[in-house]
């Protein structure tokens, strides 16, 4: 695996990939998808007005915390719910828990429980957790939640049992359901197949806060259906590349500190 790191600048997300001594900057799948018009989201932003950015940031933070907790759980850490409004554990209590990962929000903790309960119901073996994948030729990258082998497992999709056998890419969602999610996880899957010279059985999207009775909704995309979703992503990807080029703008590679020295030695400003 090449040296890869994540970069976020100006609300856009990139991945820096070091390949044969050269550093390449690849836009994330979601950054490319953001160039596509989303009428439903645009309408919601208009209805929310000035509160829209705040709500979106809160949702993103919530998603990050839930993803982090699921990652830590799959690494063997103990997930602890210790609501900051009414903590059940003292600091000393937490010290006695082996490898704790503390969550301070009940709703977020419940989403993690739903996800772990579903994964535990499957005969699953993890291949990679929170893996950065990329396709240099097609100029995109992303962070995959889980890549795993499933054997003799099943998921309920639209009230029907679906058999799961083989290698899958799995993505968790903590918000609403959008058609772009299928394009996103399929783009991850296509990159995985190229990177590891493998053939997937499919892709799985797990909605952890779906509003259903169980609170969870599963979407399974069979490998034979990848093509149509990938073509949709590639169409958006090509538009992004035409508008932005395939090389990350120099302004996105900024120094971490800067100092301004005025002509008057007594007037100095440290930015």
N, C-alpha and C positions, 0 to 999 in steps of 0.2 A: 504494500500500500504506500502511495506517495504521501509526502508531508502536506497536510491540508489543514487550513484554519478558516474560521468564519469571520467575516467582516460585515459590519452594519454601518452604513453611512447614508445620511440624507434620506432616511426612511426606506432605503433599499438594502437588500441583503445579497452579499456576494460570498464566494468561497475562493480563497487563495490556494492554488494547487501548485506545488513545486514539482516539476517534471524535467528530468535530465538537466538540472542546474538552472532551468528557466522557470520563472514564476508566472502563472496564468491566473487571471481573475475571472471566474465564471459567475454569472448571475444565477440566483436561486430560481427554482421552478416557480415559486410563489411571486417573486419579483417580476418574472416574465408574465405571469397570469394577471398581475395587477394592471397591465397595460390594456387589458380587455375590458370593455364596458360591461358593467353589471347593473342592469336597470333596477333590480330589486334592492340592491345595496344603496344605489344612488337615491332612490326614493326614500329609503329609511334615513339616510343622512339628512335629506331635506326636512323630514319630519322631526328629527332630533335637533336640528339647528346647531347651535354652538356647543351643545353637549355631546355631539357625535364623536369628536376626537377622544374625549375623556372616556366614554363608554368603550370605544374600540381599544384604547390602551389598557383599560381594566380587564377586558376580555382576553387580550393577548397575554397579560401578566398571569391571569388565572390559568390559561392554557399551558403556559410555561411551567407553572408550579405543579400542575397535574402531571405533565409529561416527565418532569424531573422526579416526582415521587414514584411513578411507574418504573422509570429507569432504575432508581435505587432499589425498589422492591425486587426487580428481576436480577439485581446484582447481589441480593441476599440481605439487604438492610431491613431493619424493622421500622415500618411506617407507624408513627405515633400521632394520634389526633390530640392536640393540646390547645383547645380554643383559647385564644388570647383574652376573650371576654370572661371566661370562666375556666381557667386552667385546672385540669385534673391531676397534673403532675408537677412536682416541684423540680428545681434544678437538680437536686440530689437524686430524686427519683429517676430522672432522665439519664443520669450518669450510670445508674445500675442496669439500664436496658442495653443489650448488646447492639452495637451499630445502629443507633436510632436515626431516623429521618423525621423531623418534627413538622407537622402541618398545623396551621393555626385557624383553618376555616373548615367548618363542618361540611358544607356543600362540596367543597373541593375534595375533601377526604372521602365523601360518599362516592364521588366519581371514580376515585382510585379503587375503592372496594369493588365497584361494579366491574371495572376492567380486569382486576385480578381474579374475581370470581369466574368471569367468562374464560380467561386464559387457563385457569385451573380445571375447568370442565373439559378442556381439550387434551388430547394426548400430544403434547407439543414439546419440541426441543429447540431451544434458541440457538440461532447461528450467529446473530449479531444484534446488539442493542444500541440504539442511537448512533447509527452508522452514517457517515458522510459518503454519499455516492455522487458520481459525476459522469458526464459524457463530454469530453473535450471537443470532439468533432462537431457535436450539435450545440455546444456552448451553453451548458446548464449544469447545475449541481443542486444538491438538497440534502437534508438530514432525514434519514429513514428511521422511524420509531422502532421497528422490529422486523427482523428477517428470521423465519423459523420453518422447521419441518413439522408437518402435522400428519398423524397417522390415525386412520379410523375415527376421525372426529366429525362433528357436525355442528352447524349453526342454523338458527332459525332466521330465515329471510322472508319477509312478507308472509309470515305465518306458515311457511313451508320449511321442512328440514332439508338442508343442503349438506351433502357429504364433502368432507375436506381431507384430501390426501395429497401429499407432496410439499414442495417448497413454496412459501407464500411471502409476499411483502405485506406488512401490516401497518396501518396508520391510525392513530387515535385522534378524535375530534371532540372538543368540549363545547362547541357552539352549534349553530344551525347546519342544515344540510344543503349543499350547493352542488350543481352538476360539475363544477370545476374540480371538486375533490377527487372524482374518478380519474380525471385527466392528470391530476397531480400524482396520485399513487401509481398510476400506470407509467408515467414518465420515470418515476423512481424504479419501477420494475424493469423497464427496458434498459436503464443504465446498469442495474444489477446483473442482468443477463449478459451484457457486454463485458462488464468488469470481471465477472467470475466464470464466464463461459458456461453458463448454466441455463436451464429452461425451467421457468416457474410454472406452477400449477395455476396460479392466479394471484389476485390481490384482495386484501380485506380492509375495509374501513369500519372502525368501531366508533359509533357516536355514543359518548358517555353521559350525555345530558339531553336525551332525545325528547323528553316530555311524554314518553309512553309509560304504561303501567310499571314496567320493569326499570324504566329510566335509561335503557340501553337499546340501540338499534344497530344491526350488523348489515353491511352491504358487501356482497362477494362478487368480484369481477373475474370470470373465468379467463384463462389465457387466450382462448379463441376470440374473446371480445376486446382484447388489448388494442387491436389495430385502429378501430374507429375512435377510441378515446385518445390514442397517441397522435393520430392525424389532427385531431382538434387542438391538442397541445402544440404540435409542430406549427400549425397555422398561426397561433398566437405568438409562438417563439420567433417565427420569421418576421412578423410585424415588429416585434421588440427589437430584433437585430437590425432591421432596416432603419428604425428610428434612432437607435442608440449606438449602433456599431457593435462589433464583437470584441472590442478591447475596452476594458474598464477605464473610464476617464481618469486622467491624472489627478484631478481635484479630489478623487476619492481616496487617494493615497496621501494623507496629510500627516505632517509631523505631530507628535503628541504634545509638544510644547512650542511656544513662540514668544520672543521678547522684542519689544519695540524700544529703540533708543532714540530719543529726540535730539535735535541739535544742541539744545540746552541740557547740559549734563545733570542739572537739577531736576529735570522733568523726565522721568522714566516710567514706562508703563509695562508691567508684566502681564501679558495676556494668558 
